[in-house]
Structure formats: structure tokens, C-alpha cells
Amino acid sequence: MISVIISTYQPILLQSVLQNIAETIGVEYEIVAIENKAQYSICEVYNMGVERAKYPFFCFVHEDVLFETKNWGERLVSIMENDNSIGLIGVAGTKFRSTYPSAIGQSPGLSQFLRGHIIHWDTYKDFDISQKKIETEDVVCIDGVFMFTKKEIFDYCRFDDKMLTHFHGYDIDFSLQVFFQSFRVIVDRGILLAHFSDGNYTLENTVSNRKVGNKWKNKLPVSTMDTHLSKFKLHLLDVLNWNYFLITALKRKLNIHHK
């Protein structure tokens, strides 16, 4: 029922997550694990995984995770089978995508329910400031730590291995592909996931996000926070977003020079 596609280079982590998946997924599945010691981009690995997959549902997941929710596979398949409008499900995402080329975790409007087991961070994080908490929530983009979709989505979308040749930006670009094909992209708060990393914000990350931003510049900014947002308000949010990141970058630069 579910093809779990993993790019792997750490055998110990892979064995751990494979055992965890076996204990928690709750439905028939296969593992499509592709060894990748930097010879492929993440987009290439995931596209290869899609070609090898035999089941109608695909789960793209990092190897440094552990699922804490039992029968998560059964839950996600049920969500998609009961609502054909949903094309992509994650555990973390953002409701607003600016023209500013930021990573998912750097974006305002974050709707996140992700558990981190890293130094100084062992608590549930929920950056969503809305008053009404619901289990599934519409977003524009999801984080690549966990991406659940269905085979038919690849009739319209694919991981852009021509543009993105490293390990960043693939989640934002693929989310936008699905979103602009008029499928819903959602965060499921009912899936709890332990992730042993808080991301890697390198120069490659910045370059990849700039490529994604340039690719989608004619369709951004976009938001699911309020369907009645006018274009003026959207662009005002976009300007505020740019100012926020530019000021943050300037502060970081001044602190580096000060040290």
C-alpha cells in the first residue's frame, strides 16, 4: 500500500528507522532505500525511488527520524482516500510563501507539530498562532523531513533534479508544484515524529532557495492563512517578510564582525 522512499548514507540510522517503521506503520508497505553518499542529489534519489515504487502511496522520509504515532500509515492513507483534493501531507509546513528565498523553518506563518530530540530541544514545537487548533491544516509548503503523497501526483509533478542538484529546496519546490496544480497541501498534527536534526542552513541551502524563488516568482507571494486576503495585503506581507530577513541577516553580519 505504501512505498517508503529513503535516501540513506548512515546504516545505523537506517536500520533504526526500518525497525521503527515496521512497528508503527500499520499497513502493507515496502522500503525503497537508495544508498547515497553524495553521488546523487536528493531529487535524483527521490525520482529513482518513484520509478522503483510499486504501491499507490509514497512516503519520502529522512533516515534520522522515529515515528511516535502508531498506525500512521493507515491514518494517512485514509485521509487521502477520503479526500481526493489532498495531494501532499507533511508534519511541518508554512501557510505563507514569500518571494523571499527562505527555508521552511525560517518562514513566518509556520504550522508545525514536530518533536525534536536534539541538544537543548526536547519539546513539542507549535509555531501556529491561530486560536483554533485542528488536526489537519492547509499550508502552502511542507518540510522535507516527511512527505506523504500518492502516485497520481507524479502525472503532474516531479522532483526537479535539473534545477536542484544538492540536498535543499526540493520540499518547497515540490510543495509548490502540488499546490499550483490545485491539490491541497496539508500538515497533519496527528502524526508525531522524532527528528534528530534541526536542519542545515548552509550556502547551498541559500542558493537552492534562490533558485526555487526565481522559478516561482510569477506566482508568489501566496497564502492559505486567509482566503480573503487581497493582493495588496499579500504583497504587504511579502514586503514585511523581506524586511524581517534582511534585518536578521544584517544583525547576524554585524555580530560576526563584532566578534
Backbone as CSV, one residue per row, in Angstrom:
resi,resn,N_x,N_y,N_z,CA_x,CA_y,CA_z,C_x,C_y,C_z
1,MET,0.813,-1.221,0.000,0.000,0.000,0.000,0.847,1.273,0.000
2,ILE,1.949,1.290,0.818,2.817,2.469,0.886,4.254,2.093,0.512
3,SER,4.840,2.849,-0.391,6.263,2.722,-0.700,7.002,3.805,0.080
4,VAL,7.851,3.378,0.995,8.620,4.316,1.825,9.983,4.512,1.169
5,ILE,10.233,5.733,0.723,11.436,6.039,-0.064,12.412,6.828,0.799
6,ILE,13.635,6.305,0.920,14.628,6.885,1.823,15.966,7.023,1.112
7,SER,16.558,8.197,1.206,17.946,8.406,0.781,18.833,8.153,1.990
8,THR,19.741,7.188,1.886,20.486,6.763,3.068,21.993,6.769,2.861
9,TYR,22.697,7.163,3.925,24.158,7.044,3.930,24.688,6.652,5.310
10,GLN,23.781,6.423,6.262,24.179,6.029,7.605,23.466,4.727,7.985
11,PRO,24.129,3.574,7.828,23.491,2.271,8.052,22.836,2.115,9.413
12,ILE,23.443,2.660,10.468,22.873,2.513,11.809,21.521,3.228,11.906
13,LEU,21.465,4.457,11.375,20.204,5.194,11.391,19.158,4.495,10.533
14,LEU,19.591,3.983,9.383,18.652,3.302,8.503,18.031,2.095,9.194
15,GLN,18.833,1.264,9.825,18.305,0.083,10.498,17.337,0.459,11.617
16,SER,17.649,1.555,12.300,16.778,2.009,13.384,15.418,2.440,12.855
17,VAL,15.413,3.238,11.780,14.137,3.729,11.258,13.365,2.600,10.580
18,LEU,14.052,1.626,9.981,13.353,0.494,9.365,12.611,-0.331,10.411
19,GLN,13.250,-0.567,11.543,12.592,-1.294,12.624,11.408,-0.500,13.163
20,ASN,11.605,0.818,13.306,10.548,1.690,13.799,9.355,1.717,12.850
21,ILE,9.611,1.785,11.550,8.526,1.784,10.559,7.743,0.479,10.638
22,ALA,8.463,-0.628,10.738,7.807,-1.938,10.832,6.867,-2.002,12.028
23,GLU,7.238,-1.345,13.106,6.456,-1.398,14.346,5.292,-0.402,14.373
24,THR,5.330,0.596,13.502,4.353,1.684,13.634,3.479,1.937,12.415
25,ILE,3.858,1.517,11.224,3.164,1.959,10.013,1.735,1.430,9.928
26,GLY,1.503,0.191,10.299,0.145,-0.318,10.420,-0.518,-0.781,9.133
27,VAL,0.179,-0.729,7.982,-0.374,-1.211,6.711,0.732,-1.917,5.934
28,GLU,0.338,-2.574,4.846,1.314,-3.212,3.967,2.229,-2.147,3.369
29,TYR,3.509,-2.451,3.287,4.449,-1.439,2.790,5.684,-2.105,2.195
30,GLU,6.471,-1.307,1.508,7.789,-1.706,1.038,8.768,-0.591,1.358
31,ILE,10.035,-0.934,1.490,11.084,0.055,1.690,11.881,0.189,0.392
32,VAL,11.998,1.405,-0.089,12.861,1.700,-1.231,13.982,2.588,-0.697
33,ALA,15.035,1.938,-0.218,16.166,2.662,0.373,17.291,2.717,-0.657
34,ILE,17.722,3.922,-0.995,18.757,4.115,-2.013,19.993,4.700,-1.344
35,GLU,21.085,3.941,-1.400,22.335,4.418,-0.804,22.830,5.634,-1.572
36,ASN,23.154,6.672,-0.830,23.516,7.935,-1.474,24.597,8.649,-0.675
37,LYS,25.831,8.383,-1.015,26.956,9.037,-0.343,27.398,10.243,-1.167
38,ALA,26.418,11.121,-1.399,26.612,12.387,-2.116,26.848,12.205,-3.604
39,GLN,26.605,11.007,-4.151,26.763,10.851,-5.597,25.520,11.298,-6.360
40,TYR,24.395,11.413,-5.641,23.156,11.885,-6.239,22.616,13.068,-5.443
41,SER,21.821,13.896,-6.096,21.061,14.901,-5.352,19.856,14.216,-4.725
42,ILE,19.238,14.878,-3.768,18.050,14.303,-3.133,16.917,14.164,-4.152
43,CYS,16.839,15.081,-5.101,15.808,14.993,-6.144,16.026,13.767,-7.020
44,GLU,17.275,13.497,-7.381,17.574,12.316,-8.193,17.191,11.045,-7.450
45,VAL,17.543,10.969,-6.171,17.221,9.786,-5.372,15.708,9.586,-5.298
46,TYR,14.980,10.649,-5.024,13.539,10.513,-4.886,12.872,10.155,-6.211
47,ASN,13.358,10.695,-7.315,12.804,10.319,-8.615,13.111,8.861,-8.945
48,MET,14.299,8.389,-8.583,14.619,6.974,-8.759,13.699,6.122,-7.898
49,GLY,13.438,6.582,-6.691,12.552,5.852,-5.798,11.150,5.723,-6.357
50,VAL,10.660,6.795,-6.955,9.329,6.782,-7.567,9.272,5.749,-8.691
51,GLU,10.311,5.673,-9.485,10.355,4.711,-10.588,10.347,3.268,-10.086
52,ARG,10.951,3.032,-8.933,11.039,1.667,-8.386,9.829,1.285,-7.539
53,ALA,9.081,2.266,-7.085,7.986,2.012,-6.142,6.840,1.236,-6.805
54,LYS,6.233,0.335,-6.040,5.150,-0.484,-6.593,3.785,-0.172,-5.994
55,TYR,3.747,0.610,-4.935,2.472,0.879,-4.260,1.904,2.248,-4.664
56,PRO,0.594,2.474,-4.430,-0.050,3.717,-4.879,0.222,4.937,-4.005
57,PHE,0.788,4.722,-2.809,1.093,5.846,-1.933,2.597,5.875,-1.662
58,PHE,3.158,7.091,-1.653,4.594,7.268,-1.463,4.866,8.072,-0.202
59,CYS,5.835,7.618,0.571,6.290,8.350,1.756,7.779,8.620,1.602
60,PHE,8.144,9.882,1.490,9.546,10.288,1.418,9.952,10.755,2.815
61,VAL,10.934,10.105,3.403,11.270,10.428,4.789,12.776,10.357,5.004
62,HIS,13.281,11.208,5.883,14.693,11.178,6.249,14.975,9.943,7.101
63,GLU,16.238,9.516,7.124,16.565,8.328,7.911,16.814,8.639,9.389
64,ASP,16.953,9.924,9.740,17.221,10.285,11.133,15.941,10.671,11.870
65,VAL,14.937,9.813,11.755,13.654,10.068,12.412,13.166,8.800,13.103
66,LEU,12.198,8.970,13.999,11.471,7.855,14.596,9.999,8.257,14.708
67,PHE,9.114,7.393,14.272,7.683,7.653,14.367,7.193,7.311,15.774
68,GLU,6.419,8.225,16.360,5.870,8.006,17.693,4.381,7.689,17.654
69,THR,3.781,7.822,16.463,2.360,7.550,16.302,2.164,6.156,15.718
70,LYS,1.355,5.340,16.380,1.050,4.011,15.875,0.048,4.094,14.721
71,ASN,0.205,3.202,13.744,-0.708,3.101,12.600,-0.777,4.393,11.782
72,TRP,0.364,5.095,11.704,0.380,6.358,10.959,0.110,6.144,9.469
73,GLY,0.544,5.015,8.938,0.302,4.747,7.522,-1.172,4.572,7.221
74,GLU,-1.846,3.839,8.078,-3.293,3.637,7.932,-4.023,4.968,8.004
75,ARG,-3.591,5.823,8.912,-4.223,7.140,9.079,-4.081,7.988,7.814
76,LEU,-2.868,8.038,7.260,-2.617,8.907,6.116,-3.286,8.395,4.844
77,VAL,-3.282,7.093,4.656,-3.985,6.519,3.505,-5.466,6.845,3.590
78,SER,-6.052,6.727,4.791,-7.466,7.027,4.979,-7.771,8.493,4.657
79,ILE,-6.894,9.393,5.104,-7.093,10.826,4.826,-7.134,11.079,3.332
80,MET,-6.194,10.486,2.609,-6.132,10.732,1.166,-7.263,10.041,0.417
81,GLU,-7.625,8.840,0.826,-8.700,8.132,0.130,-10.047,8.808,0.350
82,ASN,-10.204,9.495,1.466,-11.476,10.153,1.770,-11.565,11.578,1.245
83,ASP,-10.470,12.098,0.707,-10.474,13.458,0.165,-9.506,13.537,-1.011
84,ASN,-10.042,13.429,-2.216,-9.213,13.429,-3.424,-8.532,14.762,-3.696
85,SER,-8.965,15.810,-2.986,-8.361,17.125,-3.214,-6.982,17.240,-2.557
86,ILE,-6.670,16.346,-1.616,-5.392,16.407,-0.909,-4.317,15.707,-1.733
87,GLY,-3.219,16.428,-1.980,-2.144,15.875,-2.793,-0.857,15.642,-2.052
88,LEU,-0.697,16.269,-0.878,0.576,16.179,-0.171,0.345,16.433,1.318
89,ILE,0.944,15.579,2.150,0.788,15.698,3.602,2.165,15.720,4.260
90,GLY,2.335,16.612,5.236,3.583,16.680,5.989,3.310,16.825,7.474
91,VAL,4.372,16.918,8.255,4.231,17.157,9.694,4.613,18.585,10.067
92,ALA,5.178,19.313,9.125,5.561,20.707,9.371,5.446,21.466,8.066
93,GLY,5.018,22.715,8.153,4.850,23.494,6.929,4.559,24.947,7.202
94,THR,4.384,25.703,6.136,4.115,27.126,6.263,2.885,27.520,5.457
95,LYS,2.088,28.425,6.022,0.857,28.879,5.378,1.092,30.046,4.423
96,PHE,2.285,30.603,4.472,2.591,31.760,3.621,3.933,31.537,2.948
97,ARG,3.963,31.691,1.643,5.229,31.587,0.911,5.538,32.932,0.273
98,SER,6.617,33.505,0.739,7.048,34.810,0.263,7.866,34.665,-1.014
99,THR,8.127,35.796,-1.667,9.086,35.795,-2.767,10.506,35.735,-2.226
100,TYR,10.653,36.003,-0.906,11.975,35.897,-0.291,12.384,34.426,-0.245
101,PRO,13.598,34.086,-0.698,14.024,32.683,-0.822,14.476,32.075,0.495
102,SER,13.538,31.898,1.419,13.874,31.346,2.727,13.579,29.860,2.778
103,ALA,14.155,29.191,3.788,13.837,27.791,4.036,12.517,27.700,4.794
104,ILE,11.943,26.491,4.854,10.666,26.284,5.549,10.735,26.767,6.989
105,GLY,11.783,26.360,7.699,11.903,26.679,9.115,12.202,28.134,9.396
106,GLN,12.440,28.931,8.340,12.725,30.354,8.522,11.538,31.221,8.142
107,SER,10.423,30.595,7.844,9.291,31.337,7.307,8.240,31.626,8.366
108,PRO,7.689,32.858,8.369,6.576,33.143,9.263,5.326,32.408,8.797
109,GLY,4.338,32.293,9.671,3.139,31.552,9.329,3.370,30.058,9.434
110,LEU,4.340,29.666,10.237,4.682,28.250,10.333,3.612,27.486,11.098
111,SER,3.172,26.388,10.528,2.248,25.489,11.211,2.992,24.188,11.416
112,GLN,3.507,23.991,12.601,4.433,22.888,12.825,4.061,22.084,14.053
113,PHE,4.112,20.763,13.909,3.909,19.878,15.049,4.967,18.796,14.940
114,LEU,6.151,19.105,15.361,7.309,18.255,15.143,8.088,18.144,16.434
115,ARG,8.431,16.932,16.808,9.172,16.751,18.046,10.655,16.606,17.741
116,GLY,11.481,17.389,18.412,12.909,17.331,18.160,13.674,16.737,19.327
117,HIS,14.507,15.765,19.064,15.365,15.193,20.091,16.794,15.648,19.791
118,ILE,17.069,16.892,20.073,18.394,17.447,19.856,18.791,18.213,21.109
119,ILE,20.044,18.568,21.202,20.538,19.239,22.406,19.719,20.507,22.684
120,HIS,19.279,20.653,23.927,18.509,21.808,24.399,17.123,21.912,23.766
121,TRP,16.671,20.839,23.069,15.337,20.921,22.461,14.709,19.537,22.501
122,ASP,13.850,19.309,23.476,13.192,18.017,23.611,11.719,18.250,23.935
123,THR,11.142,19.197,23.227,9.748,19.538,23.475,9.013,19.648,22.148
124,TYR,7.690,19.555,22.219,6.890,19.755,21.024,6.902,21.236,20.669
125,LYS,7.038,21.485,19.370,7.033,22.870,18.904,5.783,23.115,18.069
126,ASP,5.112,24.187,18.349,3.941,24.544,17.567,3.944,26.055,17.382
127,PHE,4.380,26.500,16.208,4.510,27.927,15.955,3.225,28.555,15.435
128,ASP,2.195,27.756,15.259,0.945,28.285,14.746,0.273,29.143,15.815
129,ILE,-0.016,30.386,15.460,-0.580,31.311,16.441,-2.106,31.395,16.353
130,SER,-2.720,30.605,15.472,-4.174,30.665,15.342,-4.835,30.117,16.604
131,GLN,-6.019,30.615,16.882,-6.736,30.216,18.092,-7.363,28.832,17.954
132,LYS,-7.783,28.512,16.751,-8.471,27.249,16.514,-7.460,26.181,16.105
133,LYS,-7.295,25.170,16.948,-6.356,24.096,16.663,-7.108,22.914,16.049
134,ILE,-6.751,22.542,14.847,-7.362,21.402,14.194,-6.273,20.423,13.789
135,GLU,-6.648,19.155,13.615,-5.644,18.125,13.386,-4.972,18.251,12.027
136,THR,-5.725,18.602,10.997,-5.127,18.803,9.678,-5.363,20.243,9.244
137,GLU,-4.332,20.835,8.705,-4.419,22.253,8.372,-3.766,22.533,7.022
138,ASP,-4.434,23.332,6.216,-3.913,23.655,4.890,-2.715,24.580,4.982
139,VAL,-1.693,24.262,4.194,-0.490,25.073,4.104,-0.113,25.224,2.635
140,VAL,0.915,26.016,2.383,1.434,26.167,1.019,2.577,25.189,0.775
141,CYS,3.469,25.073,1.759,4.644,24.204,1.632,4.817,23.368,2.895
142,ILE,5.383,22.168,2.713,5.720,21.341,3.871,7.222,21.114,3.922
143,ASP,7.695,20.728,5.097,9.108,20.433,5.310,9.430,19.030,4.804
144,GLY,10.622,18.870,4.218,11.002,17.625,3.576,11.359,16.487,4.501
145,VAL,11.356,16.705,5.811,11.661,15.606,6.731,10.677,14.450,6.535
146,PHE,9.440,14.780,6.150,8.414,13.770,5.925,7.424,14.306,4.902
147,MET,7.289,13.587,3.787,6.375,13.996,2.722,5.582,12.766,2.276
148,PHE,4.252,12.845,2.380,3.383,11.730,2.020,2.495,12.156,0.860
149,THR,2.495,11.359,-0.207,1.712,11.725,-1.382,1.205,10.462,-2.069
150,LYS,0.618,10.629,-3.239,0.071,9.485,-3.976,0.646,9.450,-5.387
151,LYS,0.637,8.275,-5.972,1.289,8.042,-7.253,0.776,8.979,-8.335
152,GLU,-0.525,9.253,-8.337,-1.098,10.060,-9.407,-0.563,11.492,-9.432
153,ILE,-0.046,11.953,-8.313,0.531,13.301,-8.281,1.689,13.411,-9.270
154,PHE,2.380,12.301,-9.489,3.527,12.326,-10.393,3.126,12.322,-11.869
155,ASP,1.827,12.348,-12.145,1.361,12.643,-13.504,1.532,14.121,-13.809
156,TYR,1.640,14.932,-12.749,1.717,16.384,-12.899,3.024,16.965,-12.346
157,CYS,3.638,16.283,-11.402,4.767,16.845,-10.661,5.930,15.856,-10.622
158,ARG,7.118,16.380,-10.399,8.283,15.534,-10.153,9.319,16.374,-9.405
159,PHE,10.246,15.712,-8.744,11.312,16.446,-8.072,12.253,17.005,-9.140
160,ASP,12.519,18.290,-9.059,13.255,18.999,-10.113,14.761,18.761,-9.986
161,ASP,15.225,17.623,-10.531,16.642,17.275,-10.418,17.522,18.019,-11.410
162,LYS,16.916,18.764,-12.316,17.703,19.597,-13.236,18.108,20.903,-12.563
163,MET,17.194,21.488,-11.814,17.453,22.766,-11.144,18.143,22.576,-9.799
164,LEU,17.717,21.575,-9.039,18.217,21.379,-7.672,19.174,20.194,-7.649
165,THR,20.451,20.489,-7.551,21.480,19.456,-7.709,22.174,19.100,-6.394
166,HIS,21.613,19.566,-5.277,22.194,19.228,-3.975,21.108,18.624,-3.084
167,PHE,20.965,19.109,-1.863,20.066,18.472,-0.896,19.076,19.449,-0.273
168,HIS,18.842,20.558,-0.942,17.975,21.584,-0.363,16.960,22.082,-1.390
169,GLY,15.877,22.667,-0.889,14.887,23.320,-1.747,13.880,22.390,-2.390
170,TYR,14.147,21.098,-2.358,13.277,20.131,-3.029,11.878,20.099,-2.431
171,ASP,11.789,20.268,-1.106,10.496,20.205,-0.436,9.619,21.404,-0.784
172,ILE,10.227,22.580,-0.821,9.486,23.791,-1.170,9.021,23.729,-2.622
173,ASP,9.932,23.371,-3.517,9.592,23.314,-4.935,8.503,22.282,-5.211
174,PHE,8.633,21.085,-4.633,7.631,20.045,-4.874,6.287,20.451,-4.278
175,SER,6.307,21.046,-3.087,5.063,21.527,-2.482,4.359,22.530,-3.383
176,LEU,5.130,23.466,-3.928,4.541,24.484,-4.801,3.996,23.867,-6.084
177,GLN,4.687,22.857,-6.606,4.157,22.160,-7.780,2.779,21.579,-7.480
178,VAL,2.677,20.883,-6.354,1.406,20.263,-5.975,0.341,21.330,-5.725
179,PHE,0.718,22.364,-5.001,-0.211,23.446,-4.655,-0.756,24.131,-5.905
180,PHE,0.118,24.436,-6.856,-0.316,25.156,-8.057,-0.963,24.247,-9.095
181,GLN,-0.993,22.941,-8.818,-1.819,22.032,-9.614,-3.218,21.901,-9.003
182,SER,-3.483,22.762,-8.022,-4.795,22.853,-7.359,-5.110,21.679,-6.440
183,PHE,-4.063,20.967,-5.983,-4.234,19.988,-4.915,-3.965,20.671,-3.579
184,ARG,-4.569,20.152,-2.537,-4.328,20.702,-1.205,-3.035,20.130,-0.631
185,VAL,-2.293,20.982,0.046,-1.103,20.592,0.796,-1.442,20.816,2.257
186,ILE,-1.267,19.778,3.091,-1.700,19.909,4.479,-0.624,19.433,5.461
187,VAL,-0.715,19.961,6.675,0.048,19.470,7.817,-0.900,18.645,8.672
188,ASP,-0.464,17.441,9.063,-1.263,16.583,9.936,-0.666,16.619,11.339
189,ARG,-1.392,17.233,12.254,-0.920,17.334,13.639,-1.006,15.996,14.375
190,GLY,-1.694,15.022,13.785,-1.857,13.746,14.442,-0.687,12.800,14.261
191,ILE,0.287,13.180,13.443,1.473,12.364,13.228,2.625,12.972,14.026
192,LEU,3.066,12.263,15.040,4.190,12.737,15.852,5.458,12.043,15.406
193,LEU,6.477,12.836,15.185,7.722,12.349,14.617,8.900,12.900,15.406
194,ALA,9.789,12.024,15.801,11.032,12.483,16.438,12.072,12.671,15.352
195,HIS,12.647,13.852,15.298,13.650,14.172,14.273,14.948,14.551,14.974
196,PHE,16.040,13.920,14.552,17.309,14.087,15.249,18.192,15.163,14.616
197,SER,17.567,16.144,13.989,18.315,17.233,13.365,17.425,18.456,13.301
198,ASP,18.031,19.636,13.355,17.245,20.866,13.205,17.532,21.553,11.877
199,GLY,18.090,20.802,10.921,18.343,21.375,9.603,19.778,21.839,9.433
200,ASN,20.103,22.186,8.207,21.464,22.585,7.869,21.405,23.793,6.942
201,TYR,21.481,24.986,7.524,21.308,26.210,6.748,22.658,26.695,6.216
202,THR,23.100,26.048,5.122,24.395,26.335,4.516,24.221,27.251,3.309
203,LEU,25.348,27.577,2.671,25.314,28.374,1.441,24.540,27.634,0.356
204,GLU,24.708,26.320,0.294,23.969,25.524,-0.689,22.464,25.663,-0.489
205,ASN,22.042,25.717,0.766,20.638,25.904,1.083,20.144,27.230,0.515
206,THR,20.903,28.289,0.755,20.533,29.620,0.271,20.453,29.653,-1.244
207,VAL,21.449,29.070,-1.902,21.473,29.044,-3.370,20.266,28.296,-3.918
208,SER,19.961,27.146,-3.314,18.817,26.345,-3.769,17.503,27.101,-3.584
209,ASN,17.347,27.764,-2.442,16.116,28.511,-2.186,15.964,29.689,-3.133
210,ARG,17.091,30.277,-3.538,17.029,31.359,-4.534,16.573,30.830,-5.889
211,LYS,17.022,29.642,-6.247,16.591,29.024,-7.500,15.093,28.752,-7.476
212,VAL,14.620,28.235,-6.352,13.190,27.955,-6.208,12.390,29.258,-6.272
213,GLY,12.878,30.278,-5.579,12.201,31.574,-5.592,12.105,32.158,-6.993
214,ASN,13.172,32.039,-7.761,13.183,32.560,-9.127,12.229,31.773,-10.022
215,LYS,12.161,30.460,-9.800,11.280,29.606,-10.605,9.813,29.984,-10.425
216,TRP,9.438,30.332,-9.187,8.036,30.575,-8.875,7.710,32.054,-8.671
217,LYS,8.610,32.945,-9.074,8.446,34.370,-8.758,7.163,34.972,-9.322
218,ASN,6.662,34.433,-10.425,5.453,34.993,-11.028,4.174,34.539,-10.328
219,LYS,4.289,33.570,-9.430,3.116,33.075,-8.708,3.137,33.428,-7.219
220,LEU,4.233,34.001,-6.756,4.385,34.346,-5.346,4.227,35.846,-5.143
221,PRO,3.823,36.285,-3.939,3.545,35.510,-2.718,2.187,34.833,-2.770
222,VAL,2.026,33.818,-1.910,0.769,33.098,-1.839,0.556,32.662,-0.392
223,SER,-0.725,32.519,-0.016,-1.027,32.216,1.384,-2.288,31.377,1.501
224,THR,-2.350,30.564,2.569,-3.595,29.868,2.931,-4.132,30.382,4.258
225,MET,-3.513,31.408,4.811,-3.924,31.909,6.122,-5.312,32.520,6.089
226,ASP,-5.674,33.142,4.972,-6.972,33.791,4.864,-7.329,33.838,3.383
227,THR,-8.346,33.111,3.006,-8.720,33.047,1.594,-9.206,34.394,1.072
228,HIS,-9.481,35.322,1.981,-9.978,36.629,1.568,-8.881,37.703,1.554
229,LEU,-7.638,37.258,1.729,-6.554,38.235,1.677,-6.489,38.875,0.293
230,SER,-6.470,40.174,0.254,-6.341,40.866,-1.022,-4.911,40.790,-1.511
231,LYS,-4.711,41.075,-2.793,-3.355,41.082,-3.349,-2.497,42.118,-2.635
232,PHE,-3.125,43.226,-2.257,-2.382,44.271,-1.547,-1.843,43.746,-0.222
233,LYS,-2.699,43.061,0.532,-2.277,42.529,1.831,-1.195,41.455,1.662
234,LEU,-1.343,40.627,0.629,-0.338,39.603,0.375,1.024,40.225,0.094
235,HIS,1.030,41.249,-0.731,2.297,41.895,-1.066,2.845,42.692,0.119
236,LEU,1.942,43.206,0.970,2.397,43.865,2.190,3.093,42.847,3.095
237,LEU,2.505,41.661,3.229,3.145,40.592,3.993,4.493,40.234,3.387
238,ASP,4.555,40.243,2.077,5.795,39.907,1.390,6.882,40.929,1.708
239,VAL,6.522,42.214,1.680,7.480,43.276,1.999,7.960,43.148,3.442
240,LEU,7.024,42.883,4.358,7.397,42.700,5.765,8.327,41.498,5.923
241,ASN,8.062,40.457,5.161,8.890,39.261,5.208,10.319,39.571,4.770
242,TRP,10.436,40.285,3.656,11.759,40.674,3.166,12.494,41.521,4.204
243,ASN,11.785,42.498,4.774,12.417,43.370,5.773,12.902,42.582,6.977
244,TYR,12.090,41.639,7.416,12.455,40.811,8.566,13.752,40.057,8.308
245,PHE,13.839,39.405,7.157,15.021,38.599,6.871,16.252,39.444,6.568
246,LEU,16.043,40.590,5.929,17.174,41.464,5.645,17.750,42.042,6.941
247,ILE,16.865,42.427,7.859,17.321,42.949,9.156,18.025,41.847,9.947
248,THR,17.444,40.625,9.915,18.062,39.494,10.606,19.451,39.207,10.048
249,ALA,19.564,39.221,8.716,20.855,38.973,8.075,21.869,40.052,8.427
250,LEU,21.409,41.318,8.487,22.300,42.415,8.839,22.792,42.280,10.274
251,LYS,21.877,41.928,11.186,22.265,41.728,12.588,23.291,40.615,12.724
252,ARG,23.060,39.519,11.971,23.987,38.380,12.023,25.371,38.813,11.522
253,LYS,25.381,39.583,10.456,26.638,40.033,9.880,27.385,40.965,10.847
254,LEU,26.636,41.856,11.477,27.257,42.782,12.439,27.809,42.039,13.635
255,ASN,27.095,41.020,14.089,27.574,40.220,15.223,28.840,39.466,14.887
256,ILE,28.935,38.960,13.661,30.138,38.250,13.222,31.338,39.190,13.209
257,HIS,31.131,40.375,12.649,32.217,41.334,12.581,32.606,41.824,13.979
258,HIS,31.597,41.939,14.866,31.864,42.412,16.220,32.739,41.417,16.993
259,LYS,32.496,40.139,16.746,33.290,39.095,17.421,34.724,39.100,16.912
